[in-house]
Amino acid sequence: MTTFDEAIQDLYRIAIEDRKPTSPARMYRLADYCVEQLARLGLPGAEREALVPGIGREKNWDVAWRYEGKCRLAISLKSILKNLEGTVPNRIDDLMGEVANLQLYSPEIVIGYIMVFDVSHDGMSAKHGQKWVQLLRTRLGVLSGRRPPAWSVGMIEDHAVVEVDFSKSCRVLSAETEVRDMLERLVQQVVERNPSLAMKEGEPDGRH
């Protein structure tokens, strides 16, 4: 089993120690953690680096879970480690674009985001009057909470911001429960939107 701390430590090793902050491999262990947690919550068989169709193009998502031949859950894993003034707005813009691409193809899909934020580089945004991590949380809060029957395109079901301090070593400042609780809420939405899950193998809670 992959622990939460091991996943973040692997990100630190690749992005900071090996100086490969854009390497796709930096998030592999965190993706493994999500896959294992989804199985624990009743959604086994989730994939890492899964190609998921969209209205405009296919795109690789860090974690995806399929049921009856269709993707029902997608999770994106992002890191914000430096250049916050440019990275935070770009991450939000990217989110809305890639989410809309997926939702226009599959409106009922459940989407979650996990963003790892290095607060050692944080500072005040003069334009917004708050720190960048606060701005990120505010923007993600506005974009989260998508629920039926309001299938708002460009919004997501849930998110988690993991605060870390990579200035001298790998320090995880956020509680693992923030991520676990988010994954539980995502699974709940998947089960609610796919009623046949509750009847599979006679298990009333949707686990199989």
Secondary structure, 3 states (H helix, E strand, C coil): CCCHHHHHHHHHHHHHHCCCCCCHHHHHHHHHHHHHHHHHCCCCCCEEEEEECCCCCCEEEEEEEEECCEEEEEEEEEEECCCHHHHHHHHHHHHHHHHHHHHCCCCCCEEEEEEEEEHHHCCEECCCCEEHHHHHHHHHHHHECCECCECCCCCECEEEEEEEECCCCCEECCCHHHHHHHHHHHHHHHHHHCCHHHHHHHCCCCCC
